[in-house]
Amino acid sequence: MTSASVLDSIIEGVCADLAVREAAVPLAEVKAAAEAMPPPLDVMAALREPGIAVIAEVKRASPSKGQLAPIADPADLASTYADGGARAISVLTEQRRFNGSLADLDAVRAAVSVPVLRKDFIVRPYQIHEARAHGADMLLLIVAALGQQALESLLDRTESLGMTALVEVHTEEEADRALTAGAKVIGVNARDLNTLEVDRDCFARIAPGLPTEVVKIAESGVRGTADLLAYAGAGADAVLVGEGLVTSGDPRAAVADLVSAGKHPSCPKSAR
């Protein structure tokens, strides 16, 4: 496998696993379950509160680092994050590379009162209804994984269910595509999903071209408060942190440190 095929390989596995679920649970049944759920939480309000929002991630593994943490009890970890001040919780549900599951999403949704993000490789409408049926308020749409028509269609479907789409980009071209699709929340991933390399300057290059009204989230590369402050200085409204928390030894303290830094008077967005 060449490095450029990493994303394609992940999506191939996602589609295979999705086909199994589609065969087991018809779309009509998933839609009915989604409609029976309470309304999604207001993600935009949560992300726009003063200070840099911390989205804390339940993440067992990754393609770049392999196993990170066993996380036997995702609900307990999510509660710990929320106690530390996390504004939202991200849950990996992709099973092959990230060791996640929809059961993790169910457990986290039941454990916390803050918004929950389904972090996966969304390629079909089925997954959007599935996300809502399992309690997600927000889901990830990765521009690099989708053609423009699919991106726009999936974004519309997400919003039609009352959820918020976090539209992920890595280049200026992808950011333009996200804006054309109507994205209200854009995440700039410092990691190139084709090569798995990290470029921490990526956010600073892309953020100035995003409209003020768009919520800007910095993804990947947050190792501590210095990285949060650097992203804040470049215009971030929020940071999404996974590896740095699950490997910290004290996730609550790690989240609390980031939250405190994001509210400190020296933080560029502390009063915005």
Buried (B, 14 or more C-beta within 10 A) or exposed (E): EEEEEBBEBBBEBBEEEBEEEBEEBEEEEBBEBBEEBEEBBEBEEBBBEEBBBBBBBBBBBBBBEEEBBEBEEBBBBBBBBBEBBBBBBBBBBBBBBBBBBBEBBBBBBEBBEBBBBBBBBBBBBBBBBBBBBBBBBBBBBBBBBBEEEBBBBBBBBBBEBBBBBBBBBBBEEBBBBBBEBEBBBBBBBBBBBBBBEEBBEBBBBBBEEBEEEBBBBBBBBBEBBEBBBBBBEBBBBBBBBBBBBBEBEEBBEBBBBBBBBBBBEEBBBBEE
